Amino acid sequence: MGAHRRKCDWCGSGTPIVRDMDPVNPEYQYWCEECARALIITGDPIETYRELEGEPIYGRLLEEYCTLKRFYSFVMV
Ligand SMILES: [Zn+2]
């Protein structure tokens, strides 16, 4: 290793945790946790992705958001 560490394509400072394997815009492929979470919250999650840290960080974000969504709809009922 030792090569330059890649930064988040969106904010340019975060450490990417997920890569969009089928990006809408090829300039934005690597996402840090904060930016990836923002995508999920705005309802535009990365659909084809690869975890970069060897653990399902993005998968957990998706799960967390879905739980939240379920919680909210439960509250609304
Ligand atoms: Zn970012």
N, CA, C, O and the ligand as a Tripos MOL2 file, in Angstrom:
@<TRIPOS>MOLECULE
protein
  309   307    78     0     0
PROTEIN
NO_CHARGES

@<TRIPOS>ATOM
      1 N           0.8510   -1.1890    0.0000 N.3       1 MET1
      2 CA          0.0000    0.0000    0.0000 C.3       1 MET1
      3 C           0.8910    1.2460    0.0000 C.2       1 MET1
      4 O           1.8570    1.3140   -0.7610 O.2       1 MET1
      5 N           0.5870    2.1920    0.8140 N.am      2 GLY2
      6 CA          1.4140    3.3850    0.8740 C.3       2 GLY2
      7 C           1.0490    4.4170   -0.1650 C.2       2 GLY2
      8 O           1.5670    5.5340   -0.1410 O.2       2 GLY2
      9 N           0.1610    4.0620   -1.0810 N.am      3 ALA3
     10 CA         -0.2780    5.0320   -2.0770 C.3       3 ALA3
     11 C          -1.1610    6.0830   -1.3760 C.2       3 ALA3
     12 O          -1.5650    5.9160   -0.2250 O.2       3 ALA3
     13 N          -1.4360    7.1400   -2.0940 N.am      4 HIS4
     14 CA         -2.2910    8.1740   -1.5130 C.3       4 HIS4
     15 C          -3.6500    7.5860   -1.1610 C.2       4 HIS4
     16 O          -4.2260    6.8160   -1.9300 O.2       4 HIS4
     17 N          -4.1420    7.9490   -0.0190 N.am      5 ARG5
     18 CA         -5.4540    7.4690    0.3860 C.3       5 ARG5
     19 C          -6.5210    8.2770   -0.3140 C.2       5 ARG5
     20 O          -6.4670    9.5050   -0.3710 O.2       5 ARG5
     21 N          -7.4750    7.5720   -0.8340 N.am      6 ARG6
     22 CA         -8.5440    8.2280   -1.5570 C.3       6 ARG6
     23 C          -9.4880    8.9380   -0.6030 C.2       6 ARG6
     24 O          -9.7340    8.4710    0.5090 O.2       6 ARG6
     25 N         -10.0060   10.0580   -1.0440 N.am      7 LYS7
     26 CA        -10.9800   10.7900   -0.2450 C.3       7 LYS7
     27 C         -12.3680   10.6330   -0.8420 C.2       7 LYS7
     28 O         -12.5340   10.2240   -1.9920 O.2       7 LYS7
     29 N         -13.3350   10.9630   -0.0470 N.am      8 CYS8
     30 CA        -14.7190   10.9510   -0.5040 C.3       8 CYS8
     31 C         -14.8740   11.8580   -1.7290 C.2       8 CYS8
     32 O         -14.4250   13.0040   -1.7120 O.2       8 CYS8
     33 N         -15.5010   11.3530   -2.7780 N.am      9 ASP9
     34 CA        -15.6620   12.1450   -3.9990 C.3       9 ASP9
     35 C         -16.6220   13.3170   -3.8140 C.2       9 ASP9
     36 O         -16.5770   14.2900   -4.5670 O.2       9 ASP9
     37 N         -17.4830   13.2180   -2.8170 N.am     10 TRP10
     38 CA        -18.4980   14.2560   -2.6500 C.3      10 TRP10
     39 C         -17.9730   15.4220   -1.8160 C.2      10 TRP10
     40 O         -18.0100   16.5700   -2.2590 O.2      10 TRP10
     41 N         -17.4830   15.1280   -0.6020 N.am     11 CYS11
     42 CA        -17.0470   16.2220    0.2740 C.3      11 CYS11
     43 C         -15.5450   16.4690    0.1740 C.2      11 CYS11
     44 O         -15.0520   17.5150    0.5980 O.2      11 CYS11
     45 N         -14.8160   15.4990   -0.3900 N.am     12 GLY12
     46 CA        -13.3910   15.6850   -0.5840 C.3      12 GLY12
     47 C         -12.5430   15.5980    0.6690 C.2      12 GLY12
     48 O         -11.3420   15.8630    0.6180 O.2      12 GLY12
     49 N         -13.1440   15.2290    1.8010 N.am     13 SER13
     50 CA        -12.3440   15.1470    3.0210 C.3      13 SER13
     51 C         -12.5500   13.8550    3.7980 C.2      13 SER13
     52 O         -11.6300   13.3760    4.4610 O.2      13 SER13
     53 N         -13.7420   13.2910    3.7230 N.am     14 GLY14
     54 CA        -14.0180   12.0760    4.4770 C.3      14 GLY14
     55 C         -13.3220   10.8660    3.8820 C.2      14 GLY14
     56 O         -12.9700   10.8500    2.7020 O.2      14 GLY14
     57 N         -13.1300    9.8520    4.7170 N.am     15 THR15
     58 CA        -12.5610    8.5960    4.2430 C.3      15 THR15
     59 C         -13.6800    7.7370    3.6760 C.2      15 THR15
     60 O         -14.6510    7.4430    4.3740 O.2      15 THR15
     61 N         -13.5550    7.3340    2.4170 N.am     16 PRO16
     62 CA        -14.6370    6.5570    1.7940 C.3      16 PRO16
     63 C         -14.8460    5.2100    2.4860 C.2      16 PRO16
     64 O         -13.8870    4.5260    2.8430 O.2      16 PRO16
     65 N         -16.1020    4.8440    2.6680 N.am     17 ILE17
     66 CA        -16.4300    3.5510    3.2550 C.3      17 ILE17
     67 C         -17.2110    2.6970    2.2580 C.2      17 ILE17
     68 O         -17.3870    1.4960    2.4650 O.2      17 ILE17
     69 N         -17.6710    3.3140    1.1930 N.am     18 VAL18
     70 CA        -18.4580    2.5700    0.2140 C.3      18 VAL18
     71 C         -18.1900    3.1070   -1.1890 C.2      18 VAL18
     72 O         -17.9600    4.3000   -1.3830 O.2      18 VAL18
     73 N         -18.2270    2.2000   -2.1570 N.am     19 ARG19
     74 CA        -18.0520    2.6190   -3.5450 C.3      19 ARG19
     75 C         -19.3030    2.2830   -4.3350 C.2      19 ARG19
     76 O         -19.8240    1.1700   -4.2680 O.2      19 ARG19
     77 N         -19.7690    3.2620   -5.0780 N.am     20 ASP20
     78 CA        -20.9120    3.0640   -5.9620 C.3      20 ASP20
     79 C         -20.4130    2.3560   -7.2190 C.2      20 ASP20
     80 O         -19.6260    2.9170   -7.9810 O.2      20 ASP20
     81 N         -20.8720    1.1230   -7.4350 N.am     21 MET21
     82 CA        -20.3780    0.3400   -8.5670 C.3      21 MET21
     83 C         -21.1250    0.6610   -9.8540 C.2      21 MET21
     84 O         -20.7250    0.2250  -10.9330 O.2      21 MET21
     85 N         -22.2020    1.4160   -9.7410 N.am     22 ASP22
     86 CA        -22.9750    1.7760  -10.9190 C.3      22 ASP22
     87 C         -23.4080    3.2290  -10.7800 C.2      22 ASP22
     88 O         -24.5990    3.5350  -10.7160 O.2      22 ASP22
     89 N         -22.4130    4.1230  -10.7350 N.am     23 PRO23
     90 CA        -22.7080    5.5250  -10.3920 C.3      23 PRO23
     91 C         -23.5000    6.2620  -11.4750 C.2      23 PRO23
     92 O         -23.2810    6.0640  -12.6700 O.2      23 PRO23
     93 N         -24.4060    7.0980  -11.0360 N.am     24 VAL24
     94 CA        -25.1620    7.9440  -11.9550 C.3      24 VAL24
     95 C         -24.1860    8.9310  -12.5890 C.2      24 VAL24
     96 O         -24.2220    9.1800  -13.7940 O.2      24 VAL24
     97 N         -23.3220    9.4810  -11.7550 N.am     25 ASN25
     98 CA        -22.2850   10.3840  -12.2130 C.3      25 ASN25
     99 C         -20.9340    9.7510  -11.8920 C.2      25 ASN25
    100 O         -20.6070    9.5630  -10.7200 O.2      25 ASN25
    101 N         -20.1440    9.4190  -12.9130 N.am     26 PRO26
    102 CA        -18.8730    8.7090  -12.6760 C.3      26 PRO26
    103 C         -17.8890    9.4910  -11.8150 C.2      26 PRO26
    104 O         -16.9080    8.9290  -11.3290 O.2      26 PRO26
    105 N         -18.1430   10.7820  -11.6220 N.am     27 GLU27
    106 CA        -17.2510   11.5620  -10.7720 C.3      27 GLU27
    107 C         -17.4890   11.3020   -9.2920 C.2      27 GLU27
    108 O         -16.6560   11.6390   -8.4500 O.2      27 GLU27
    109 N         -18.6320   10.6990   -8.9830 N.am     28 TYR28
    110 CA        -18.9360   10.4080   -7.5860 C.3      28 TYR28
    111 C         -19.1080    8.9160   -7.3720 C.2      28 TYR28
    112 O         -20.2020    8.3680   -7.5030 O.2      28 TYR28
    113 N         -18.0050    8.2790   -7.0430 N.am     29 GLN29
    114 CA        -18.0220    6.8310   -6.8450 C.3      29 GLN29
    115 C         -17.7130    6.4470   -5.4120 C.2      29 GLN29
    116 O         -18.2270    5.4540   -4.8980 O.2      29 GLN29
    117 N         -16.8670    7.2420   -4.7680 N.am     30 TYR30
    118 CA        -16.4360    6.9180   -3.4090 C.3      30 TYR30
    119 C         -17.1310    7.8480   -2.4160 C.2      30 TYR30
    120 O         -17.1120    9.0700   -2.5600 O.2      30 TYR30
    121 N         -17.7410    7.2340   -1.4090 N.am     31 TRP31
    122 CA        -18.5130    8.0100   -0.4450 C.3      31 TRP31
    123 C         -18.0610    7.7330    0.9770 C.2      31 TRP31
    124 O         -17.8130    6.5860    1.3490 O.2      31 TRP31
    125 N         -17.9570    8.7900    1.7680 N.am     32 CYS32
    126 CA        -17.6410    8.6050    3.1790 C.3      32 CYS32
    127 C         -18.9530    8.3100    3.9190 C.2      32 CYS32
    128 O         -20.0400    8.3900    3.3460 O.2      32 CYS32
    129 N         -18.8220    7.9740    5.1790 N.am     33 GLU33
    130 CA        -19.9970    7.5630    5.9320 C.3      33 GLU33
    131 C         -21.0550    8.6730    6.0070 C.2      33 GLU33
    132 O         -22.2460    8.4220    5.8240 O.2      33 GLU33
    133 N         -20.5980    9.9050    6.2780 N.am     34 GLU34
    134 CA        -21.5410   11.0250    6.4040 C.3      34 GLU34
    135 C         -22.3130   11.2660    5.1050 C.2      34 GLU34
    136 O         -23.5330   11.4290    5.1160 O.2      34 GLU34
    137 N         -21.5930   11.2850    4.0010 N.am     35 CYS35
    138 CA        -22.2310   11.5610    2.7210 C.3      35 CYS35
    139 C         -23.1220   10.3900    2.2950 C.2      35 CYS35
    140 O         -24.1900   10.5900    1.7170 O.2      35 CYS35
    141 N         -22.6660    9.1600    2.5910 N.am     36 ALA36
    142 CA        -23.4670    7.9890    2.2540 C.3      36 ALA36
    143 C         -24.7800    8.0160    3.0370 C.2      36 ALA36
    144 O         -25.8390    7.6770    2.5100 O.2      36 ALA36
    145 N         -24.6900    8.4270    4.3050 N.am     37 ARG37
    146 CA        -25.8950    8.5070    5.1380 C.3      37 ARG37
    147 C         -26.8530    9.5550    4.5790 C.2      37 ARG37
    148 O         -28.0660    9.3480    4.5440 O.2      37 ARG37
    149 N         -26.2880   10.6870    4.1420 N.am     38 ALA38
    150 CA        -27.1090   11.7510    3.5780 C.3      38 ALA38
    151 C         -27.8770   11.2490    2.3540 C.2      38 ALA38
    152 O         -29.0420   11.5910    2.1500 O.2      38 ALA38
    153 N         -27.2000   10.4300    1.5470 N.am     39 LEU39
    154 CA        -27.8500    9.8660    0.3610 C.3      39 LEU39
    155 C         -29.0500    9.0070    0.7590 C.2      39 LEU39
    156 O         -30.1230    9.0860    0.1610 O.2      39 LEU39
    157 N         -28.8370    8.1930    1.7770 N.am     40 ILE40
    158 CA        -29.9090    7.3050    2.2270 C.3      40 ILE40
    159 C         -31.0850    8.1310    2.7390 C.2      40 ILE40
    160 O         -32.2430    7.8520    2.4280 O.2      40 ILE40
    161 N         -30.7650    9.1470    3.5250 N.am     41 ILE41
    162 CA        -31.8120    9.9670    4.1320 C.3      41 ILE41
    163 C         -32.6010   10.7500    3.0800 C.2      41 ILE41
    164 O         -33.8070   10.9490    3.2220 O.2      41 ILE41
    165 N         -31.9090   11.1920    2.0190 N.am     42 THR42
    166 CA        -32.6390   11.9120    0.9750 C.3      42 THR42
    167 C         -33.4130   10.9460    0.0720 C.2      42 THR42
    168 O         -34.0950   11.3680   -0.8620 O.2      42 THR42
    169 N         -33.3010    9.6570    0.3600 N.am     43 GLY43
    170 CA        -34.0870    8.6770   -0.3830 C.3      43 GLY43
    171 C         -33.4490    8.2580   -1.6880 C.2      43 GLY43
    172 O         -34.1240    7.7360   -2.5750 O.2      43 GLY43
    173 N         -32.1350    8.4850   -1.8130 N.am     44 ASP44
    174 CA        -31.4460    8.1320   -3.0430 C.3      44 ASP44
    175 C         -30.2180    7.2870   -2.7250 C.2      44 ASP44
    176 O         -29.0940    7.6590   -3.0620 O.2      44 ASP44
    177 N         -30.4420    6.1450   -2.0740 N.am     45 PRO45
    178 CA        -29.3010    5.3240   -1.6450 C.3      45 PRO45
    179 C         -28.5640    4.7000   -2.8200 C.2      45 PRO45
    180 O         -29.1110    4.5420   -3.9120 O.2      45 PRO45
    181 N         -27.3170    4.3520   -2.5690 N.am     46 ILE46
    182 CA        -26.5180    3.6490   -3.5660 C.3      46 ILE46
    183 C         -27.0620    2.2290   -3.6640 C.2      46 ILE46
    184 O         -27.1670    1.5240   -2.6600 O.2      46 ILE46
    185 N         -27.4030    1.8210   -4.8690 N.am     47 GLU47
    186 CA        -28.0390    0.5180   -5.0140 C.3      47 GLU47
    187 C         -27.0310   -0.6050   -5.2570 C.2      47 GLU47
    188 O         -27.1490   -1.6940   -4.6940 O.2      47 GLU47
    189 N         -26.0450   -0.3260   -6.0970 N.am     48 THR48
    190 CA        -25.0170   -1.3370   -6.3610 C.3      48 THR48
    191 C         -23.7310   -0.8460   -5.7340 C.2      48 THR48
    192 O         -23.0730    0.0510   -6.2620 O.2      48 THR48
    193 N         -23.3770   -1.4330   -4.6120 N.am     49 TYR49
    194 CA        -22.2430   -0.8870   -3.8840 C.3      49 TYR49
    195 C         -21.2890   -1.9640   -3.4230 C.2      49 TYR49
    196 O         -21.6130   -3.1520   -3.3960 O.2      49 TYR49
    197 N         -20.0910   -1.5090   -3.0590 N.am     50 ARG50
    198 CA        -19.0930   -2.3930   -2.4800 C.3      50 ARG50
    199 C         -18.5690   -1.7420   -1.2130 C.2      50 ARG50
    200 O         -18.1420   -0.5880   -1.2240 O.2      50 ARG50
    201 N         -18.6070   -2.4830   -0.1380 N.am     51 GLU51
    202 CA        -18.0630   -1.9860    1.1190 C.3      51 GLU51
    203 C         -16.5430   -1.9170    0.9940 C.2      51 GLU51
    204 O         -15.9230   -2.8210    0.4340 O.2      51 GLU51
    205 N         -15.9450   -0.8500    1.5130 N.am     52 LEU52
    206 CA        -14.5020   -0.6830    1.3520 C.3      52 LEU52
    207 C         -13.7110   -1.0390    2.6020 C.2      52 LEU52
    208 O         -12.4910   -1.1960    2.5400 O.2      52 LEU52
    209 N         -14.3790   -1.1640    3.7080 N.am     53 GLU53
    210 CA        -13.6630   -1.3760    4.9570 C.3      53 GLU53
    211 C         -13.6710   -2.8240    5.4230 C.2      53 GLU53
    212 O         -13.1930   -3.1320    6.5150 O.2      53 GLU53
    213 N         -14.2130   -3.7110    4.5960 N.am     54 GLY54
    214 CA        -14.2470   -5.1100    4.9870 C.3      54 GLY54
    215 C         -15.3200   -5.4320    6.0040 C.2      54 GLY54
    216 O         -15.4320   -6.5690    6.4620 O.2      54 GLY54
    217 N         -16.1050   -4.4350    6.3550 N.am     55 GLU55
    218 CA        -17.2650   -4.6890    7.2050 C.3      55 GLU55
    219 C         -18.4440   -3.8830    6.6660 C.2      55 GLU55
    220 O         -18.2530   -2.8590    6.0100 O.2      55 GLU55
    221 N         -19.6440   -4.3420    6.9420 N.am     56 PRO56
    222 CA        -20.8230   -3.7390    6.2980 C.3      56 PRO56
    223 C         -21.2570   -2.4090    6.9230 C.2      56 PRO56
    224 O         -22.3290   -2.3140    7.5200 O.2      56 PRO56
    225 N         -20.4150   -1.3910    6.7780 N.am     57 ILE57
    226 CA        -20.7480   -0.0780    7.3400 C.3      57 ILE57
    227 C         -21.9570    0.5150    6.6150 C.2      57 ILE57
    228 O         -22.9060    0.9950    7.2350 O.2      57 ILE57
    229 N         -21.8920    0.4660    5.3000 N.am     58 TYR58
    230 CA        -23.0060    1.0210    4.5320 C.3      58 TYR58
    231 C         -24.2640    0.1820    4.7300 C.2      58 TYR58
    232 O         -25.3670    0.7150    4.8490 O.2      58 TYR58
    233 N         -24.0860   -1.1320    4.7630 N.am     59 GLY59
    234 CA        -25.2100   -2.0270    5.0270 C.3      59 GLY59
    235 C         -25.9050   -1.6820    6.3320 C.2      59 GLY59
    236 O         -27.1320   -1.7140    6.4320 O.2      59 GLY59
    237 N         -25.0890   -1.3480    7.3400 N.am     60 ARG60
    238 CA        -25.6520   -0.9740    8.6410 C.3      60 ARG60
    239 C         -26.3870    0.3600    8.5600 C.2      60 ARG60
    240 O         -27.4200    0.5450    9.2030 O.2      60 ARG60
    241 N         -25.8520    1.2840    7.7700 N.am     61 LEU61
    242 CA        -26.5230    2.5730    7.5980 C.3      61 LEU61
    243 C         -27.9070    2.3660    6.9830 C.2      61 LEU61
    244 O         -28.8980    2.9560    7.4130 O.2      61 LEU61
    245 N         -27.9400    1.5050    5.9580 N.am     62 LEU62
    246 CA        -29.2110    1.2170    5.2850 C.3      62 LEU62
    247 C         -30.2140    0.6400    6.2810 C.2      62 LEU62
    248 O         -31.3860    1.0170    6.3150 O.2      62 LEU62
    249 N         -29.7090   -0.2820    7.0820 N.am     63 GLU63
    250 CA        -30.5520   -0.9520    8.0600 C.3      63 GLU63
    251 C         -31.0810    0.0430    9.0870 C.2      63 GLU63
    252 O         -32.2590    0.0380    9.4460 O.2      63 GLU63
    253 N         -30.1660    0.8960    9.5460 N.am     64 GLU64
    254 CA        -30.4910    1.9010   10.5440 C.3      64 GLU64
    255 C         -31.6070    2.8060   10.0250 C.2      64 GLU64
    256 O         -32.5640    3.1150   10.7340 O.2      64 GLU64
    257 N         -31.4550    3.2180    8.7720 N.am     65 TYR65
    258 CA        -32.4270    4.1320    8.1900 C.3      65 TYR65
    259 C         -33.7880    3.4350    8.0290 C.2      65 TYR65
    260 O         -34.8340    4.0290    8.2890 O.2      65 TYR65
    261 N         -33.7550    2.1930    7.6040 N.am     66 CYS66
    262 CA        -34.9960    1.4510    7.4340 C.3      66 CYS66
    263 C         -35.7110    1.2840    8.7720 C.2      66 CYS66
    264 O         -36.9350    1.3810    8.8530 O.2      66 CYS66
    265 N         -34.9290    1.0310    9.8160 N.am     67 THR67
    266 CA        -35.4990    0.9020   11.1490 C.3      67 THR67
    267 C         -36.1790    2.2100   11.5320 C.2      67 THR67
    268 O         -37.2910    2.2300   12.0590 O.2      67 THR67
    269 N         -35.4720    3.2970   11.2500 N.am     68 LEU68
    270 CA        -35.9760    4.6230   11.5660 C.3      68 LEU68
    271 C         -37.2910    4.8770   10.8310 C.2      68 LEU68
    272 O         -38.2580    5.3820   11.4020 O.2      68 LEU68
    273 N         -37.2970    4.5170    9.5670 N.am     69 LYS69
    274 CA        -38.4540    4.7320    8.7250 C.3      69 LYS69
    275 C         -39.6550    3.9450    9.2580 C.2      69 LYS69
    276 O         -40.7810    4.4390    9.3120 O.2      69 LYS69
    277 N         -39.3650    2.7000    9.6480 N.am     70 ARG70
    278 CA        -40.4270    1.8770   10.2100 C.3      70 ARG70
    279 C         -40.9510    2.5130   11.4860 C.2      70 ARG70
    280 O         -42.1530    2.5440   11.7470 O.2      70 ARG70
    281 N         -40.0020    3.0230   12.2760 N.am     71 PHE71
    282 CA        -40.3680    3.6510   13.5320 C.3      71 PHE71
    283 C         -41.2750    4.8530   13.2810 C.2      71 PHE71
    284 O         -42.2940    5.0340   13.9490 O.2      71 PHE71
    285 N         -40.8820    5.6690   12.3050 N.am     72 TYR72
    286 CA        -41.6680    6.8540   11.9950 C.3      72 TYR72
    287 C         -43.0750    6.5000   11.5090 C.2      72 TYR72
    288 O         -44.0600    7.1180   11.9130 O.2      72 TYR72
    289 N         -43.1500    5.4950   10.6360 N.am     73 SER73
    290 CA        -44.4750    5.1650   10.1310 C.3      73 SER73
    291 C         -45.3380    4.5880   11.2570 C.2      73 SER73
    292 O         -46.5590    4.7460   11.2770 O.2      73 SER73
    293 N         -44.6630    3.9160   12.1880 N.am     74 PHE74
    294 CA        -45.3850    3.3880   13.3430 C.3      74 PHE74
    295 C         -45.9450    4.5530   14.1670 C.2      74 PHE74
    296 O         -47.0930    4.5280   14.6110 O.2      74 PHE74
    297 N         -45.1000    5.5750   14.3580 N.am     75 VAL75
    298 CA        -45.5120    6.7430   15.1390 C.3      75 VAL75
    299 C         -46.6660    7.4800   14.4630 C.2      75 VAL75
    300 O         -47.5730    7.9690   15.1360 O.2      75 VAL75
    301 N         -46.6300    7.5570   13.1540 N.am     76 MET76
    302 CA        -47.6560    8.2830   12.4230 C.3      76 MET76
    303 C         -49.0290    7.6150   12.4800 C.2      76 MET76
    304 O         -50.0640    8.2780   12.4090 O.2      76 MET76
    305 N         -49.0130    6.2930   12.6080 N.am     77 VAL77
    306 CA        -50.2730    5.5560   12.5590 C.3      77 VAL77
    307 C         -51.1770    5.9160   13.7340 C.2      77 VAL77
    308 O         -52.2820    5.3850   13.8480 O.2      77 VAL77
    309 ZN        -18.0350   12.6710    2.1330 Zn       78 ZN78
@<TRIPOS>BOND
     1     1     2 1
     2     2     3 1
     3     3     4 2
     4     3     5 am
     5     5     6 1
     6     6     7 1
     7     7     8 2
     8     7     9 am
     9     9    10 1
    10    10    11 1
    11    11    12 2
    12    11    13 am
    13    13    14 1
    14    14    15 1
    15    15    16 2
    16    15    17 am
    17    17    18 1
    18    18    19 1
    19    19    20 2
    20    19    21 am
    21    21    22 1
    22    22    23 1
    23    23    24 2
    24    23    25 am
    25    25    26 1
    26    26    27 1
    27    27    28 2
    28    27    29 am
    29    29    30 1
    30    30    31 1
    31    31    32 2
    32    31    33 am
    33    33    34 1
    34    34    35 1
    35    35    36 2
    36    35    37 am
    37    37    38 1
    38    38    39 1
    39    39    40 2
    40    39    41 am
    41    41    42 1
    42    42    43 1
    43    43    44 2
    44    43    45 am
    45    45    46 1
    46    46    47 1
    47    47    48 2
    48    47    49 am
    49    49    50 1
    50    50    51 1
    51    51    52 2
    52    51    53 am
    53    53    54 1
    54    54    55 1
    55    55    56 2
    56    55    57 am
    57    57    58 1
    58    58    59 1
    59    59    60 2
    60    59    61 am
    61    61    62 1
    62    62    63 1
    63    63    64 2
    64    63    65 am
    65    65    66 1
    66    66    67 1
    67    67    68 2
    68    67    69 am
    69    69    70 1
    70    70    71 1
    71    71    72 2
    72    71    73 am
    73    73    74 1
    74    74    75 1
    75    75    76 2
    76    75    77 am
    77    77    78 1
    78    78    79 1
    79    79    80 2
    80    79    81 am
    81    81    82 1
    82    82    83 1
    83    83    84 2
    84    83    85 am
    85    85    86 1
    86    86    87 1
    87    87    88 2
    88    87    89 am
    89    89    90 1
    90    90    91 1
    91    91    92 2
    92    91    93 am
    93    93    94 1
    94    94    95 1
    95    95    96 2
    96    95    97 am
    97    97    98 1
    98    98    99 1
    99    99   100 2
   100    99   101 am
   101   101   102 1
   102   102   103 1
   103   103   104 2
   104   103   105 am
   105   105   106 1
   106   106   107 1
   107   107   108 2
   108   107   109 am
   109   109   110 1
   110   110   111 1
   111   111   112 2
   112   111   113 am
   113   113   114 1
   114   114   115 1
   115   115   116 2
   116   115   117 am
   117   117   118 1
   118   118   119 1
   119   119   120 2
   120   119   121 am
   121   121   122 1
   122   122   123 1
   123   123   124 2
   124   123   125 am
   125   125   126 1
   126   126   127 1
   127   127   128 2
   128   127   129 am
   129   129   130 1
   130   130   131 1
   131   131   132 2
   132   131   133 am
   133   133   134 1
   134   134   135 1
   135   135   136 2
   136   135   137 am
   137   137   138 1
   138   138   139 1
   139   139   140 2
   140   139   141 am
   141   141   142 1
   142   142   143 1
   143   143   144 2
   144   143   145 am
   145   145   146 1
   146   146   147 1
   147   147   148 2
   148   147   149 am
   149   149   150 1
   150   150   151 1
   151   151   152 2
   152   151   153 am
   153   153   154 1
   154   154   155 1
   155   155   156 2
   156   155   157 am
   157   157   158 1
   158   158   159 1
   159   159   160 2
   160   159   161 am
   161   161   162 1
   162   162   163 1
   163   163   164 2
   164   163   165 am
   165   165   166 1
   166   166   167 1
   167   167   168 2
   168   167   169 am
   169   169   170 1
   170   170   171 1
   171   171   172 2
   172   171   173 am
   173   173   174 1
   174   174   175 1
   175   175   176 2
   176   175   177 am
   177   177   178 1
   178   178   179 1
   179   179   180 2
   180   179   181 am
   181   181   182 1
   182   182   183 1
   183   183   184 2
   184   183   185 am
   185   185   186 1
   186   186   187 1
   187   187   188 2
   188   187   189 am
   189   189   190 1
   190   190   191 1
   191   191   192 2
   192   191   193 am
   193   193   194 1
   194   194   195 1
   195   195   196 2
   196   195   197 am
   197   197   198 1
   198   198   199 1
   199   199   200 2
   200   199   201 am
   201   201   202 1
   202   202   203 1
   203   203   204 2
   204   203   205 am
   205   205   206 1
   206   206   207 1
   207   207   208 2
   208   207   209 am
   209   209   210 1
   210   210   211 1
   211   211   212 2
   212   211   213 am
   213   213   214 1
   214   214   215 1
   215   215   216 2
   216   215   217 am
   217   217   218 1
   218   218   219 1
   219   219   220 2
   220   219   221 am
   221   221   222 1
   222   222   223 1
   223   223   224 2
   224   223   225 am
   225   225   226 1
   226   226   227 1
   227   227   228 2
   228   227   229 am
   229   229   230 1
   230   230   231 1
   231   231   232 2
   232   231   233 am
   233   233   234 1
   234   234   235 1
   235   235   236 2
   236   235   237 am
   237   237   238 1
   238   238   239 1
   239   239   240 2
   240   239   241 am
   241   241   242 1
   242   242   243 1
   243   243   244 2
   244   243   245 am
   245   245   246 1
   246   246   247 1
   247   247   248 2
   248   247   249 am
   249   249   250 1
   250   250   251 1
   251   251   252 2
   252   251   253 am
   253   253   254 1
   254   254   255 1
   255   255   256 2
   256   255   257 am
   257   257   258 1
   258   258   259 1
   259   259   260 2
   260   259   261 am
   261   261   262 1
   262   262   263 1
   263   263   264 2
   264   263   265 am
   265   265   266 1
   266   266   267 1
   267   267   268 2
   268   267   269 am
   269   269   270 1
   270   270   271 1
   271   271   272 2
   272   271   273 am
   273   273   274 1
   274   274   275 1
   275   275   276 2
   276   275   277 am
   277   277   278 1
   278   278   279 1
   279   279   280 2
   280   279   281 am
   281   281   282 1
   282   282   283 1
   283   283   284 2
   284   283   285 am
   285   285   286 1
   286   286   287 1
   287   287   288 2
   288   287   289 am
   289   289   290 1
   290   290   291 1
   291   291   292 2
   292   291   293 am
   293   293   294 1
   294   294   295 1
   295   295   296 2
   296   295   297 am
   297   297   298 1
   298   298   299 1
   299   299   300 2
   300   299   301 am
   301   301   302 1
   302   302   303 1
   303   303   304 2
   304   303   305 am
   305   305   306 1
   306   306   307 1
   307   307   308 2
@<TRIPOS>SUBSTRUCTURE
     1 MET1         2 RESIDUE 1 A MET
     2 GLY2         6 RESIDUE 1 A GLY
     3 ALA3        10 RESIDUE 1 A ALA
     4 HIS4        14 RESIDUE 1 A HIS
     5 ARG5        18 RESIDUE 1 A ARG
     6 ARG6        22 RESIDUE 1 A ARG
     7 LYS7        26 RESIDUE 1 A LYS
     8 CYS8        30 RESIDUE 1 A CYS
     9 ASP9        34 RESIDUE 1 A ASP
    10 TRP10       38 RESIDUE 1 A TRP
    11 CYS11       42 RESIDUE 1 A CYS
    12 GLY12       46 RESIDUE 1 A GLY
    13 SER13       50 RESIDUE 1 A SER
    14 GLY14       54 RESIDUE 1 A GLY
    15 THR15       58 RESIDUE 1 A THR
    16 PRO16       62 RESIDUE 1 A PRO
    17 ILE17       66 RESIDUE 1 A ILE
    18 VAL18       70 RESIDUE 1 A VAL
    19 ARG19       74 RESIDUE 1 A ARG
    20 ASP20       78 RESIDUE 1 A ASP
    21 MET21       82 RESIDUE 1 A MET
    22 ASP22       86 RESIDUE 1 A ASP
    23 PRO23       90 RESIDUE 1 A PRO
    24 VAL24       94 RESIDUE 1 A VAL
    25 ASN25       98 RESIDUE 1 A ASN
    26 PRO26      102 RESIDUE 1 A PRO
    27 GLU27      106 RESIDUE 1 A GLU
    28 TYR28      110 RESIDUE 1 A TYR
    29 GLN29      114 RESIDUE 1 A GLN
    30 TYR30      118 RESIDUE 1 A TYR
    31 TRP31      122 RESIDUE 1 A TRP
    32 CYS32      126 RESIDUE 1 A CYS
    33 GLU33      130 RESIDUE 1 A GLU
    34 GLU34      134 RESIDUE 1 A GLU
    35 CYS35      138 RESIDUE 1 A CYS
    36 ALA36      142 RESIDUE 1 A ALA
    37 ARG37      146 RESIDUE 1 A ARG
    38 ALA38      150 RESIDUE 1 A ALA
    39 LEU39      154 RESIDUE 1 A LEU
    40 ILE40      158 RESIDUE 1 A ILE
    41 ILE41      162 RESIDUE 1 A ILE
    42 THR42      166 RESIDUE 1 A THR
    43 GLY43      170 RESIDUE 1 A GLY
    44 ASP44      174 RESIDUE 1 A ASP
    45 PRO45      178 RESIDUE 1 A PRO
    46 ILE46      182 RESIDUE 1 A ILE
    47 GLU47      186 RESIDUE 1 A GLU
    48 THR48      190 RESIDUE 1 A THR
    49 TYR49      194 RESIDUE 1 A TYR
    50 ARG50      198 RESIDUE 1 A ARG
    51 GLU51      202 RESIDUE 1 A GLU
    52 LEU52      206 RESIDUE 1 A LEU
    53 GLU53      210 RESIDUE 1 A GLU
    54 GLY54      214 RESIDUE 1 A GLY
    55 GLU55      218 RESIDUE 1 A GLU
    56 PRO56      222 RESIDUE 1 A PRO
    57 ILE57      226 RESIDUE 1 A ILE
    58 TYR58      230 RESIDUE 1 A TYR
    59 GLY59      234 RESIDUE 1 A GLY
    60 ARG60      238 RESIDUE 1 A ARG
    61 LEU61      242 RESIDUE 1 A LEU
    62 LEU62      246 RESIDUE 1 A LEU
    63 GLU63      250 RESIDUE 1 A GLU
    64 GLU64      254 RESIDUE 1 A GLU
    65 TYR65      258 RESIDUE 1 A TYR
    66 CYS66      262 RESIDUE 1 A CYS
    67 THR67      266 RESIDUE 1 A THR
    68 LEU68      270 RESIDUE 1 A LEU
    69 LYS69      274 RESIDUE 1 A LYS
    70 ARG70      278 RESIDUE 1 A ARG
    71 PHE71      282 RESIDUE 1 A PHE
    72 TYR72      286 RESIDUE 1 A TYR
    73 SER73      290 RESIDUE 1 A SER
    74 PHE74      294 RESIDUE 1 A PHE
    75 VAL75      298 RESIDUE 1 A VAL
    76 MET76      302 RESIDUE 1 A MET
    77 VAL77      306 RESIDUE 1 A VAL
    78 ZN78       309 GROUP 0 **** ****
